[in-house]
């Protein structure tokens, strides 16, 4: 990847990964490019679909519309080698781990969404901020601390 801003820094990536991940579905959103995608999902934003692989449908048991759900997903179109980044609107040089940027060594993202409906293996939610077709890693209920 060569699309690096002046002042940003990258490192060579390892030749192999350390672990495996099962993508359990795909996320359907209206956003096709990173420029279109909101920076943070809004609970009054558009309804998006989380399409689970049918084998995981039984794992939805106990989820109910109205619940907050944490969605973990893989930002599959992000570069992974930057250590220093310059966010578009700030001009400041910051370390990757000081940012919420999708550009990171392991491009895992998390959004807390509102579950609008469940239709078989499809969850309709509000609050996502990822590209259409993004691979889904996991779902977890977002419960307040006890």
Steps between C-alpha positions, in 0.01 A plus 500: 500500500639836404224743603681654793472865604816708542628452855336160551713194570456130426673176593541169315229251594577153642501218245240291687210552739481366855135396519198417292163673494169363378292763326145423611323720248510825304374849570283681246515881514433781252869602498725383215808714572683615810424863411123428514519313829414690821779534755278365779171324455188681617209325671267713288694417183390269220388144564772256395490122475729254671468179299615200703605173346198272555704266723509774768128585502431302821766712674262800473267345758442748782567815297199731482415811298587815693816348649842653456741259332874530458603409145860396433607510138806477275583814303607299196595794278731673748874504474675347800854639503483859627652588835465878465193656341381850422120512524338692214356782705762542771839521331654353820740204486365233734580139573253246365405387852403858591238504221171332413615481138416179309868484403654269761708180524186292562210693344239399757226752565217517747168681490218498751176484305129496577333178391188596303385154388604140444382321186643146499877545477477873417527767768377848412696758699577870530838641595750339263791681336652248260513429129249281321617139498711529817571158657338439840715357782263487798191638675468564873222653708596843631392492861560774754761428765355346815 
